[in-house]
Amino acid sequence: MPNGNVIRGTRIGSAPARHAQRYEPAPRRAVSYWCRNDHRVEISIAAEAEAPPVWDCPRCGLPAGQDAQNPPGRSRPEPYKTHLAYVKERRTQAEGEAILAEALAALHRRRGRS
C-alpha cells in the first residue's frame, strides 16, 4: 500500500511552461568583440539596442572591443583599499580622535568608571 505523501497526477517540470507557437522571440543580432589575446567573443543583443563599446572576455577577463585590429588595452583597476583607508578619506585626524574619545567615555560610563 503506497503512503499518502506521493504527489500524483503530474510530473513537475516535465512540460515546457509555454508552447513555442504562442510567442515569438524578439529580433536579435550578433555582435563580435576581440581582446588583446585574440579571443573572439560573440554576444546576441536585441536588434534595436545599442551595443556596448567594451565587453569583458570570458576566457581571459581582459576588455574586448569591436575592432579586431585594435582591441582595447588593459583597464587599470583601482588599487585595493583597506577599511581604514576609506575611513581616513571621510574623517580627519581630529574627527577620529573626537569619535574615539566619545566612544571611550561611553565605555567608561557603562563600566561604572568616571
SVG drawing of the C-alpha trace seen along z (x, -y; Angstrom):
<svg xmlns="http://www.w3.org/2000/svg" viewBox="-4 -68 51 70">
<polyline fill="none" stroke="black" stroke-width="0.4" points="0.0,0.0 1.6,-3.3 1.9,-6.0 -0.1,-9.3 3.0,-11.5 3.3,-10.7 2.4,-13.5 0.2,-12.1 -1.1,-13.3 1.6,-15.4 5.4,-15.5 6.8,-18.9 9.0,-20.3 8.1,-17.7 6.4,-20.1 7.5,-23.5 5.9,-26.4 4.8,-27.9 4.3,-26.4 6.5,-27.6 3.6,-28.6 2.3,-31.2 5.3,-33.5 8.0,-34.7 11.4,-35.7 12.5,-39.3 14.7,-40.1 18.3,-39.8 21.7,-40.5 25.2,-39.1 28.0,-41.5 31.6,-40.3 34.3,-41.5 38.1,-40.8 40.5,-41.1 44.3,-41.5 44.8,-37.7 42.9,-37.3 39.9,-35.7 36.7,-36.3 33.5,-36.9 30.1,-36.9 27.1,-38.0 23.4,-38.3 21.6,-41.6 18.3,-43.0 18.2,-44.4 17.2,-47.9 19.6,-48.0 22.9,-49.8 25.9,-47.5 28.3,-48.4 31.7,-49.6 33.6,-47.2 32.8,-43.7 34.8,-41.5 36.4,-38.5 35.0,-35.4 38.2,-33.4 40.9,-35.8 39.0,-38.7 40.6,-41.4 38.4,-44.1 37.3,-43.3 36.4,-45.8 34.6,-45.6 37.7,-46.5 39.6,-43.2 42.8,-45.1 42.9,-47.4 41.5,-45.8 41.4,-47.9 44.3,-47.6 44.2,-46.5 42.0,-48.5 43.8,-49.8 42.0,-48.5 41.5,-50.7 44.1,-49.7 42.9,-47.7 42.0,-49.9 41.6,-48.8 38.7,-49.7 41.0,-52.2 41.9,-53.9 38.2,-54.5 37.6,-55.9 40.6,-58.2 39.1,-59.6 35.9,-60.5 37.4,-61.7 40.2,-64.0 42.7,-63.0 40.9,-65.4 37.5,-64.0 38.8,-60.5 40.3,-61.4 37.0,-63.1 35.0,-60.0 37.5,-57.7 37.3,-59.9 33.5,-59.8 33.4,-56.0 35.9,-55.6 33.8,-57.9 30.7,-55.9 32.5,-52.6 33.8,-54.0 30.2,-55.1 28.9,-51.6 31.6,-50.0 30.9,-52.4 34.2,-54.3 34.3,-58.1"/>
</svg>
